[in-house]
Amino acid sequence: MTTAHDLTTVSLDVPSGHPVERGDLSLALAGAELLDLLEAGTVALDDGLLLRRGSPTTSGDTLLDEAASQAVQEPAESVADWLWRRGDGLAARYLAAAGADDGGARRRPRWNVRRAADRPAPVPADAPEHRRAAERWSGGDPVLVALAAAVGVRHEAADQVADPEDDRVAAVLAAVNDAVVELAAIRQRRSIEEAAFDNIWRGM
């Protein structure tokens, strides 16, 4: 399993103060994929925070291998551009892979409307991939904790997690946070515009 799958599991299993927004999760999942690709050497990150092609590798995970095939655009793109491009609709795909839209209340995100007959079986709580995510989370894995925090899921030891020693990891995590903040600003602006539009019609 991958960091993105682990993040999906955490987003479903760990209580948070508010529902995880699909767009926020999509951006964080794209960041999680990129971190795994950087670790594998599939892509590289230069000093200008531009992605470069690395050594071709395969992970055996369908979604991560798809990400690897899409990782480097010409001309080279920034980490931020990757997050927005790869993140488009990504949460729905990981949630589907996790069987998140079964009948259980804990695994039925509010945005999922697929019919029961089309739903994959949920990942059992005792499955190896589920245990791996739980172990990373309970152990305070700094990367997983940081990605989860970006979407509003807090680990009890989040404030004590040290900054990553790897500058590449730090750069990706910072880009994820910036993108989530930017998306929140976009939502707020749209909400204000829609409210203003409604007021105009009510006043006519």
HUNOR-V5271 format. One line per field, one symbol per residue. ss: DSSP state (~ for helix, > for strand, _ for the rest). phi: phi as a letter, one per 20 degrees, with the letter a starting at -180 (. if undefined). psi: psi as a letter, one per 20 degrees, with the letter a starting at -180 (. if undefined). A space follows every 50 residues. Layout:
ss->???
phi->???
psi->???
//
This chain:
ss->__~~~~~~~~~~~________~~~~~~~~~~~~~~~~~~~__>>>____> >>>________~~~~~~~~~_______>~~~~~~~~~__~~~~~~~~___ ____~~~________~~~_________~~~~~~~~~~~___~~~~~~~~~ _______~~~______~~~~~~~~~~~~~~~~~~~~~~~~~~~~~~~~~~ ~~__
phi->.dfffffffffeeefcfbgffgffffffffffgfffffffnfcccefemd ecfdegbcdnegfffffffdfdddfgdegfffgffffgmfgffffffemf deffffccgfeecffgfeeffffffefgffffffffffemgfffffffff dnddegdgfefffffeffffffffffffffffffffffffffffffffff ffee
psi->rrhggghggghhhpqriqpppggghgghhhggghghhghijhrrorhjkq pqpbpprqiipgghhgghhjhoqprqrrgghgghghiojhghghhghiki kaiphhlmqiipjqqhhipqpqpqhjqghghgghggghikohgggggghh jjopqhjhiipqqphohgghgghghggggggghhhgggghggghghghhg hhi.
//
